């Protein structure tokens, strides 16, 4: 047991020594400190300014902005590298936060600025994951994700509490201004990252941007593969459900179960304690148990827990369900990233990831407005819809699992 622990610690140490792993952990830690608060507070703050309909409108605009942004992000990743996406994402965050801080009560501009800030995350997410995993050996990719995301979870926990209390003591505008300053500090960290995309040398000194994009667009042909189609269906269902969840769960706890704003900050911080522990083992579980097996078990569990939240009027039961969902999410996130790595090749990975992300966002664009309509019928209807969509996400996973087992058996027979 002791020997195994020493081996694990040595593995963690060797991973954290990698330049990109340590820098990405710092960059994501700063971002997570802010988003740990924004993840639950933004819907409530928007609802205070303009009502539930404006909440739905804000997140719908974010979907409209994100869809083309994610597709372009994928093309950029395969044409100019992962680092460019991360830099552009940080710049977009700065633009959005600056507008929010100075024009908080200007509802039209606030709605657009919030959408810009939220959509910036889509530009960076895959780029960060790919840059991280491409910087380490294949057999420790899950573990590298664990270290990276554990760091982010710890700082998001702290941010949820600290920024929640500061908002109650001061006002939202001052807290958002502080977040803007923190985001500026991410820029030098991003500039120090090393690119992992290796481009082939050519006789000419440079290839035109148009030619690079044509090559990247040509990579979209791989979307016709059955495995990628099934992953895209899974991604659509989960993105639709997570859009509803990110927009309305905190509002449900605040409005329906009457949990106070400051207490919500502590609850959401608490909901990140179990993910810190589970994230610590998620990478090793995915590496040993398999990404697809992990998803097949984790996804229906989340759907069931959301359904439990829908049925109960007891705040304690809802809080326990929220904590358990948080504990399971690291397994889903890590397994999903590793699965994408498994079914794609590096040269067209960014393009495919961007296309899948864009498709998921386009289909889930009506989710926030639909959520507000369902909310006006009954908040419980919104929650039931989330649960149903997550449970449906299990179907393409089971089909993909069966298909991959069949392919494995065929290859063994040929050998």
Secondary structure, 3 states (H helix, E strand, C coil): CHHHHHHHHHHHHHHHCCHHHHHHHHHHHHHHHHHHHHHHHHHHHHHHHHCHHHHHHHHHHHHHHHHHHHHHHHHHHHHHCHHHHHHHHHHHHHHHHHHHHHCCCCHHHHHHHHHHHHHHHHHHHHHHHHHHHCCCCHHHHHHHHHHHHHHHHHHHHHHHHHHHHHHHHCCHHHHHHHHHHHHHCHHHHHHCCCCCCCCCCCCCCCCCHHHHHHHHHHHHHHHHCHHHHHHHHHHHHHHHHHHHHHHHHHHHHHHHCCCCHHHHHHHHHHCCHHHHHHHHHHHHHHHHHCHHHHHHHHHHHHHHHHHHHHHCCCHHHHHHHHHHHHHHHHHHHHHHHHHHHHHCCHHHHHHHHHHHHHHHHHHHCCHHHHHHHHHHHCHHHHHHHHHHHHHHHHHHHHHHHHHHHHHHHHHHHHC
